[in-house]
């Protein structure tokens, strides 16, 4: 076991997040850490906090399942990557990902019946309609178009609105919010303001559905809660917010980055066009390869614990690097290569343990339909600008693209 207390005071800590050299790959420093110092202390660039980052898959999974770890953002040592005033932090309704059992268990149980594989498969016809409608619009307009604007944002946002029972007249509200958080460079203050605005809307939406029941995901959660009485009004608002981020932001960035990745591997893309049955495997490889929610998983040690031979003291924060775990050389052969035929037994794109993404089945269905439909209907799709002109997001919890100009 290693205790680096004496070393830390004399050695400047690496800044986090670390610089990417390639938009499709995690920072090179991850591989260096996996090889030599898999549990490393860093300084968070925006919040200034000193925390540990964990890079190997075995250790990442240990962090995400250890009873000695807490997910609560309200604990002093939590690895907040954006500065949040303590008075705001202590009074906010926590999202599901920032809760520990038993509170987490109660809230997760409220949404799991709505996100089963069977329910998600039943959505396939409607998802297909939504994707086709937007590809129709792309073809009618003609290239070049921005795929983020034309497909990656509107498909998951419209689906989310329908699932949650958002009135059609209010879809523009969600679209505006989406563009603030996904498409443009924004400051943490602007993200905070947009989130507060959306919370206010969701608060009214939950109140309306509580007063007048509706047969949609949010309405059914509210109706079950009237019998079970396990959630307060604010808890349901927080669940709705979590579903918004988890069901929209990640899918939007996976559609854009996934399309760019497939265009960047034309031989494998040709195989998918010839045999759409390969798309399920391609989606799993894209999830592993891109790992867009790389550093979104934070924990705090509740007691001293050893991770990867390193002593983590009680109260210290940890970030489990999903992107690094998905490039672990001891788990994946040629991990930096993209291979749609890879047999993937384990990847960490959806996290791990009791906080694993509950909407994973929906994400998989959406991506499979989007990629199969996009390349079947526009087989000549290609980038409309040189690859080095593509605009990628950086220094964010969710890696993605600002725009993806394509033509045919």
C-alpha positions in Angstrom: 0.0 0.0 0.0 1.3 3.5 -0.9 0.8 6.7 1.1 1.8 9.7 -0.9 1.2 12.3 1.7 4.9 13.5 2.0 5.4 13.5 -1.8 2.2 15.5 -2.6 3.4 18.6 -0.7 6.6 18.8 -2.8 5.2 17.8 -6.2 2.8 20.0 -8.2 -0.4 18.0 -8.9 -1.5 17.4 -12.5 -4.4 19.5 -13.6 -7.7 17.8 -14.4 -9.4 17.4 -16.9 -6.4 16.5 -19.0 -5.8 17.6 -22.6 -7.1 15.4 -25.4 -4.8 15.0 -28.5 -7.5 13.2 -30.5 -11.2 13.9 -30.3 -12.0 10.2 -30.5 -9.6 9.1 -27.7 -9.1 9.9 -24.0 -6.1 12.0 -23.0 -2.7 10.3 -23.5 -2.0 10.8 -19.8 -4.5 8.1 -19.0 -2.4 5.4 -20.6 0.7 6.7 -18.8 -1.2 6.6 -15.5 -2.5 3.1 -16.1 1.1 1.9 -16.8 2.9 3.6 -13.9 0.6 5.3 -11.4 -3.0 4.0 -11.9 -4.4 5.9 -8.9 -3.2 9.5 -9.1 -4.0 12.6 -7.2 -4.9 15.6 -9.4 -6.1 19.2 -9.0 -9.5 20.0 -10.5 -9.0 23.0 -12.9 -12.3 24.8 -12.2 -13.1 24.0 -8.6 -9.5 23.7 -7.3 -10.2 20.6 -5.3 -7.5 17.9 -4.9 -8.9 14.5 -5.7 -7.9 11.0 -6.9 -8.4 9.7 -10.4 -8.6 5.9 -10.9 -7.7 4.6 -14.3 -7.7 0.8 -14.5 -11.0 -1.1 -15.0 -10.6 -3.4 -12.0 -10.1 -0.4 -9.7 -12.8 1.7 -11.4 -15.3 -1.1 -10.7 -14.1 -1.4 -7.2 -14.7 2.3 -6.6 -18.2 2.1 -8.1 -19.2 -0.9 -5.9 -17.4 -0.4 -2.6 -19.6 0.2 0.4 -16.9 2.5 1.7 -17.7 5.0 -1.0 -20.4 7.7 -1.1 -22.0 9.4 -4.2 -23.2 12.4 -2.2 -22.2 15.7 -3.8 -23.0 17.4 -0.4 -20.0 15.8 1.3 -17.0 18.2 1.6 -14.6 16.0 -0.3 -16.8 15.3 -3.3 -14.9 15.8 -6.6 -17.0 18.7 -7.9 -15.5 19.8 -11.3 -17.5 23.0 -11.3 -17.6 25.5 -8.4 -21.0 25.5 -6.7 -21.7 27.8 -3.7 -22.1 25.7 -0.6 -25.4 27.4 0.3 -26.7 26.2 -3.1 -25.2 22.8 -2.8 -26.7 22.0 0.6 -30.2 23.1 -0.3 -30.5 21.5 -3.8 -32.5 18.4 -4.6 -29.9 15.8 -5.3 -30.0 13.9 -8.6 -30.2 10.1 -8.5 -26.5 9.7 -9.4 -25.5 11.8 -6.3 -27.4 9.7 -3.8 -26.6 6.8 -1.6 -28.9 3.9 -0.4 -31.5 3.8 0.9 -32.6 7.1 -0.7 -31.0 6.1 -4.0 -32.7 2.7 -3.9 -36.2 4.2 -3.4 -35.8 6.6 -6.3 -34.2 4.1 -8.7 -37.1 1.7 -7.9 -39.5 4.4 -9.0 -38.1 4.7 -12.5 -37.0 1.1 -13.3 -40.5 -0.1 -14.3 -40.5 2.6 -17.0 -37.2 1.7 -18.5 -37.3 -2.1 -18.9 -36.0 -3.7 -22.1 -39.5 -4.7 -23.0 -40.8 -1.1 -22.8 -37.9 0.2 -24.7 -38.3 -2.3 -27.5 -42.0 -1.3 -27.7 -40.8 2.2 -28.6 -39.0 1.1 -31.7 -41.8 2.1 -34.2 -42.1 5.6 -32.7 -38.3 6.1 -32.6 -38.2 4.9 -36.2 -40.9 7.5 -37.2 -39.0 10.3 -35.4 -35.7 9.4 -37.1 -37.3 9.1 -40.5 -39.1 12.5 -40.2 -35.8 14.2 -39.5 -33.9 12.4 -42.2 -36.8 13.4 -44.6 -36.1 17.0 -43.6 -32.4 16.6 -44.2 -32.9 15.2 -47.7 -35.5 17.8 -48.6 -33.1 20.6 -47.6 -30.1 19.0 -49.3 -26.5 19.0 -48.0 -24.5 20.3 -46.4 -26.3 20.2 -43.1 -25.2 20.2 -39.5 -26.0 16.7 -38.2 -26.0 17.9 -34.6 -28.7 20.5 -35.4 -30.6 18.3 -37.9 -30.6 14.9 -36.1 -28.5 14.5 -33.0 -30.4 17.2 -30.9 -34.0 16.9 -32.1 -34.4 13.1 -32.2 -33.6 12.4 -28.5 -35.2 15.7 -27.3 -38.5 15.0 -29.1 -38.5 11.4 -27.8 -37.8 12.6 -24.3 -40.6 15.1 -24.5 -43.0 12.4 -25.6 -41.9 9.9 -23.0 -42.3 12.5 -20.2 -45.6 13.8 -21.5 -44.3 17.3 -22.2 -47.0 19.3 -24.1 -46.0 19.7 -27.8 -46.3 23.5 -27.4 -43.4 23.3 -24.9 -40.9 21.3 -27.0 -39.2 24.5 -28.1 -38.4 25.1 -24.4 -36.5 21.9 -24.2 -34.8 22.5 -27.6 -33.5 25.9 -26.4 -32.2 24.3 -23.2 -30.6 21.5 -25.2 -28.7 23.9 -27.4 -27.4 25.8 -24.4 -26.0 22.6 -22.8 -24.9 20.6 -25.9 -24.2 22.8 -28.9 -22.3 25.8 -27.8 -19.4 26.7 -25.4 -21.0 28.0 -22.2 -19.7 29.0 -18.8 -20.6 27.1 -15.6 -22.7 30.1 -14.6 -24.7 29.9 -17.9 -25.2 26.1 -17.4 -26.4 26.8 -13.9 -28.8 29.5 -15.0 -30.2 27.2 -17.8 -30.6 24.3 -15.3 -32.4 26.6 -12.9 -34.8 27.6 -15.7 -35.4 24.0 -16.6 -36.0 23.0 -13.0 -38.6 25.7 -12.7 -40.4 24.3 -15.8 -40.1 20.7 -14.5 -41.5 21.9 -11.2 -44.7 23.2 -12.9 -44.9 20.1 -15.1 -44.8 17.7 -12.1 -47.4 19.8 -10.3 -49.7 19.7 -13.4 -49.4 15.9 -13.7 -50.0 15.5 -9.9 -53.2 17.5 -10.2 -54.3 15.8 -13.5 -53.0 12.2 -14.1 -51.5 11.3 -17.5 -50.4 8.1 -19.1 -46.7 8.8 -19.7 -43.5 8.0 -18.0 -43.6 10.9 -15.5 -47.4 10.6 -15.0 -47.1 6.9 -14.1 -44.3 7.6 -11.6 -46.5 10.2 -10.0 -49.5 8.0 -9.9 -47.6 5.1 -8.3 -46.2 7.5 -5.8 -49.6 8.6 -4.7 -50.1 5.0 -3.4 -46.6 4.4 -2.2 -45.9 7.9 -0.8 -42.1 7.4 -0.9 -41.2 10.6 -2.9 -41.8 14.3 -2.2 -42.6 16.7 -5.0 -39.0 17.9 -5.2 -37.7 14.3 -5.5 -39.8 13.8 -8.6 -38.6 17.0 -10.1 -35.0 15.8 -9.5 -35.8 12.5 -11.2 -37.2 14.3 -14.2 -34.0 16.4 -14.4 -31.8 13.3 -14.2 -33.9 11.7 -17.0 -33.4 14.8 -19.1 -29.7 14.8 -18.8 -29.3 11.0 -19.0 -31.7 10.5 -21.8 -30.8 13.5 -24.0 -27.3 14.8 -23.5 -25.5 11.5 -23.8 -27.5 10.3 -26.8 -27.1 13.6 -28.6 -23.3 13.4 -28.3 -23.2 9.6 -29.1 -25.1 10.2 -32.3 -22.7 13.0 -33.4 -19.5 11.4 -32.3 -20.6 7.9 -33.4 -21.4 9.1 -36.9 -18.0 10.9 -37.1 -16.3 7.7 -35.9 -18.0 5.5 -38.4 -17.2 7.9 -41.3 -13.6 7.8 -40.1 -13.6 4.0 -40.5 -15.1 3.5 -44.0 -14.3 -0.2 -44.4 -16.2 -1.1 -41.2 -19.0 1.3 -42.2 -19.3 -0.5 -45.5 -19.8 -3.8 -43.6 -22.6 -2.3 -41.5 -24.3 -1.0 -44.7 -24.1 -4.5 -46.2 -25.3 -6.2 -43.0 -27.3 -4.1 -40.6 -27.2 -7.0 -38.1 -23.7 -5.8 -37.3 -25.0 -2.5 -35.9 -25.7 -3.8 -32.4 -22.1 -4.8 -32.0 -21.0 -1.5 -33.5 -23.0 0.4 -31.0 -21.3 -1.5 -28.1 -17.9 -0.7 -29.6 -18.8 2.9 -30.1 -19.9 3.2 -26.4 -16.6 1.7 -25.3 -14.5 3.5 -27.8 -15.9 7.0 -27.2 -16.8 6.8 -23.5 -18.4 10.2 -23.6 -19.3 10.3 -19.9 -15.6 9.7 -19.1 -15.3 11.7 -15.8 -18.9 12.0 -14.7 -18.6 9.4 -11.9 -17.4 10.9 -8.6 -17.2 9.3 -5.1 -16.0 10.2 -1.6 -14.3 7.7 0.7 -16.3 7.3 3.9 -13.4 5.5 5.5 -9.8 4.7 4.7 -9.6 2.2 1.8 -7.0 0.8 -0.5 -7.6 1.1 -4.2 -5.0 -0.3 -6.6 -2.3 -0.4 -3.9 -3.0 3.3 -3.0 -4.3 4.4 0.4 -7.4 6.7 0.0 -8.2 8.4 3.2 -11.6 9.0 4.6 -13.1 12.2 3.2 -11.0 12.2 0.0 -12.7 12.5 -3.4 -12.3 10.0 -6.3 -13.2 10.2 -10.0 -13.5 6.8 -11.6 -12.4 7.4 -15.2 -14.7 5.3 -17.4 -12.9 6.3 -20.5 -9.6 5.0 -19.1 -11.2 1.8 -17.9 -12.6 1.2 -21.4 -9.0 1.5 -22.9 -7.4 -0.8 -20.3 -4.9 -3.0 -22.0 -5.3 -5.8 -19.6 -9.0 -6.1 -20.5 -9.2 -5.1 -24.2 -6.9 -6.3 -27.0 -5.7 -3.3 -29.0 -7.9 -1.0 -26.9 -7.2 2.1 -28.9 -8.4 0.5 -32.1 -12.0 0.7 -33.3 -13.4 -2.8 -34.1 -17.1 -3.5 -34.6 -16.4 -7.2 -34.4 -14.8 -6.9 -30.9 -16.4 -9.3 -28.4 -17.1 -7.0 -25.5 -17.8 -8.6 -22.2 -17.4 -5.6 -20.0 -17.4 -1.9 -20.7 -18.0 1.1 -18.4 -19.8 3.4 -20.7 -22.9 3.2 -18.6 -21.1 3.1 -15.3 -21.2 0.1 -13.0 -22.9 -1.1 -9.8 -26.1 0.2 -8.4 -25.6 3.5 -10.1 -25.4 2.0 -13.6 -27.4 4.0 -16.1 -31.0 2.8 -15.8 -31.7 4.0 -19.4 -29.1 1.9 -21.1 -31.6 -0.1 -23.0 -33.2 3.0 -24.5 -29.8 4.5 -25.5 -29.0 1.2 -27.3 -32.3 1.1 -29.2 -32.0 4.8 -30.2 -28.4 4.5 -31.5 -29.1 1.3 -33.4 -32.1 2.8 -35.2 -30.3 6.1 -35.9 -27.2 4.6 -37.4 -29.0 1.9 -39.4 -31.5 4.4 -40.8 -29.0 7.2 -41.5 -26.6 5.1 -43.6 -29.4 3.1 -45.3 -31.2 6.2 -46.4 -28.1 8.4 -47.1 -25.4 5.8 -48.1 -23.2 8.5 -49.5 -23.1 10.6 -46.3 -19.7 12.2 -45.8 -18.1 15.1 -43.9 -18.6 18.5 -45.5 -15.4 19.9 -44.1 -11.9 18.6 -43.4 -11.8 16.5 -40.3 -9.4 18.9 -38.6 -12.1 21.6 -38.8 -14.7 19.7 -36.8 -15.6 21.4 -33.5 -15.4 19.1 -30.4 -16.4 19.9 -26.9 -13.6 19.9 -24.3 -13.2 20.3 -20.6 -16.8 19.1 -19.9 -18.2 16.1 -18.1 -19.8 14.8 -21.3 -17.4 14.7 -24.3 -19.1 15.6 -27.6 -19.3 17.8 -30.7 -20.5 21.3 -31.2 -21.4 20.6 -34.9 -20.9 18.0 -37.5 -21.3 19.4 -41.1 -22.1 16.5 -43.5 -23.3 16.2 -47.1 -23.9 13.5 -49.7 
